[in-house]
Amino acid sequence: MRVYVIACEVLYRELCHCAAVAKNIVDLLFLSQGLHDLGSARMSAAIQEKIDAVDAKRYQAIALGFGLCNNGVVGLKARDVPLIVPRAHDCITLFLGSHSRYMEYFAANPGTYFMTTGWHERDKDNLESFGGGVMGQLGIFRTYQEYVEKYGEENAKYLMETMGDWRKHYSRMTHIDMGVSDETAARESARTEAEKNGWAFEVLKGNIDLLGRLVDGPWPDEDFLTVNPGQQILATADNRVLGAK
């Protein structure tokens, strides 16, 4: 089969690896991680544009490297080529290999902030270069010193208190090691961030199986949604995560 993959760039290293060892012929298109910060309607419109541009005579399937992602895939339509979508709420399921493993870990470790090589390499700078998205425009990733230089010390203290509130929801930083590259820099960056915030730190071994099957099949219904031509994606609000109509 020839499969066209449209995916979030935080999956770049992992999907490139999967494509390199796949039996299928796989072409990859990566979209900016900053799409997630533009809202579900604009994110969906950007992905749909890429779906509509795929040559239906050349490909037998379009695989989406996204989860539900705050409803960013809801409403996407399959035109002349079936869409294959993992049944996942977000990319952490894709990094851990299954929805059940993600939920099991999350239940045992509430308040976890996950990091991967892709998030390390393509997060802050990408958001700002993409036009900021919501988080970039708010400056949510800026340091105290950056605030001081831009707004002055008094304003910097206020902004850190306001923008820094999101960190209060977390108590642990978990770096997911996918084993497809040297992850030393990303891992140590996550460790430093955890120490700075007073969080626990853990390295968790990832599982590339779900991403491998996304590009190479098989696509059983329990793990993947197949959206046939003429159908569109919907959220199911249950363990299936996604459906089609």
N, C-alpha and C positions, 0 to 999 in steps of 0.2 A: 504494500500500500504506500501511497504518497500522502503524508499527513502534514497539514499546515498548523503550526502552533502559534497562538497569540497569547502572550503571557506577561505578567508583571515582572519587571526587571530584577526584583529581589530574588527571583529564582534563576538568575542568569547562569551562574556556574553549574548549578545542579542540572538544569535542563540541557545545557550544552553537553554535559557529560552523558546524559541519557540519550541524546540525539546521536552522539558519536558512536555509541555501542548498540544502537537500535538495529533491528532487522528491517524495519520500515525506512523509507526515504523521508527524512524529516526536515522541513524548512521552518525556521524560527523567526518570529517577530516579537521584540520586547517593547513594552510600553512603559512610560514613566510611572514610577511609584507615586509621584505627586498627583496622579489622577484620583487617588483615594481621598484627597483633601478638597476636591472640587464639588463633592456631593454626588449622590447616586445617579441623578439624571444626566449630568455632564459626563460622568465616568462611563455610563452605559452608552451614551451617544458616541463617545470616542471609540469604544470597542466595536460598536455596531458598524461604524464607518470602515474599520479594518476588515470586519467579517464580509461586508458587502463588496469589498475590493478583491476578494479571493477568486481566483480563476476556477470555476466549477468544473471545467473540463480537465483540469490538471490534478486536482486533489479529490481523494475519496472521503476525507474527514477533516474537520477543523477542531483541534483540541484547544481548550481554553485553560491557561495556567492561572486561574483565579478561583477563589472560593466565592461564597455569597458576598463577602466583602462589603458589609453595610448596604446590601441591596444593589451594589454596583453592577451585578450581572442580571438583575431582574428586568424582564422585558426584552432581553436580547432575542432576536429572531434568526432562525435558520432559514436561509434562502434556498439554494439548490444543493447545498452540501450539509450533511448532518453535523451538528455540534456535539462535542464530547466534553462534559464538565464534571470535575470531581465533586462528590457530595461532601463539601467542606464549608464550614462557616468562614474560615479565613486561611491564610497561607501556613499557619502553624500546624494545622492538620497535615498539610502537604509535606512539611519538613519532618514531622513525627511518623508519617506513614499510615496513619489511620485516625478516624474520628474518635474511636473508642480509646486509643492511647492518649490522645490529647485530653479528652474529658477526664480520664483517670488521673492524669498528672495534674490537671488544673484543680480537680477536687481535693487532691492531697496537698496542693501547694497554691492556695489562693493568694492573690496579690503578686503574681509573677509577671515580670516584664521580660519578654523573650527577645533574644538577639541572634542573628545569624550573620554569616559573611556578607550576604546580600544587603542586609539592613545596615551593616557597618559601612559598606562601600558606597551605597547608593541612597542613603537616607537624608541627612541634613543638607549637604551640598545640592543634591538633586532637587529637593523641595524648593530651595531658594532659586535655583536656576530655572525651575519650571514656571516661575512667576510667583513662587512663594506658596501657592496653595493657601489654605486657611492657616495651617500651623506656621508656615514660613512667614506669612504676612504678620502674624502675631509675634513672631520672634521667639517662639516657644523653646527653640533649641539654643538660643544665645546664652553665653556665659555672663556672669555678673560684670566682669571687666568690659565686655562688649557693650553692655547696657550703659556703664559709666561713661565710656568713650562717646557713645551716641547721644545719651540723654542727660548725663550728669549724675552725680552720686545720689542725691535725694530721690530723683525719679527712678534710678536703678534699683534702689532698695524696694520701692513700691512695686515695680514691675516684677522683681524676683519673687516677692511675696504673692503677687497675683498670678503670674504665669507659672510659678513653681508649685502651685497647689496640686497639679496632676500627679506629681511624684508621691504625694501623700497616700495615694491609693495602692502603692506598691511597697513590698518589703523584700523582694527577691529578684535577682537578675539571673536568668538562665540562658547561657549560650548553647545553642544547638549545633553540635559538630556533625557535619554531613559527610566528612571523610573523602571529599573529592578534590581537595586542594589543601595547601598549607594555611591553616586558620589561625596561626599564632597571633598576628596583628589584631584580628577581629576579636579573638578570645581575650587578649590582654586589655584591649580597649573596653570590653564589657566588664572585665574585672575592676578596672580603674573607675568606671562609672558607678559600679555597685559600691565600691569603697567610699566614693565621694558622697553618695546618698545614704550611706549607713545600711545598705541592704546586704542580705546573704547572697552568696555567689555560688553557682553550680554550672558544671559543664554536663550536658545531657547528649547522649549519642542519638543522632537522628536516624531516619530510615528513608532511603531513597526509592523504595519499592513503588509507592503510589505514583511518584513522578515518572518512574520508568514505564509503568503501565499506561500512563497518560499518553505518552508518545508512541508506545509500541503495542498497546493492547495486552490481553483482552480487556474489555470494558463491561464487566458484570454490573447488573443493575444495583447491587447493594453498595457499590463503591463509586459508580459513575452514572450520570444522567446522559442519556442519548436524546438529543432534540432533533427530531426529524424535520425535513423541509416543510415549511408552512407553520411550524410550531414556534412557541416562544417560551422563555424560562420564567418560572414563577417561584416564589418562596413558599415552602409548605408549613413552616412553623412546627415541624416535628423532627424526628431523627433522620428522615430522608433529606432534610435541608432544602432540596431543590426538586421541582417538578416541571412538567411541560404541558402545554395545552394548545 
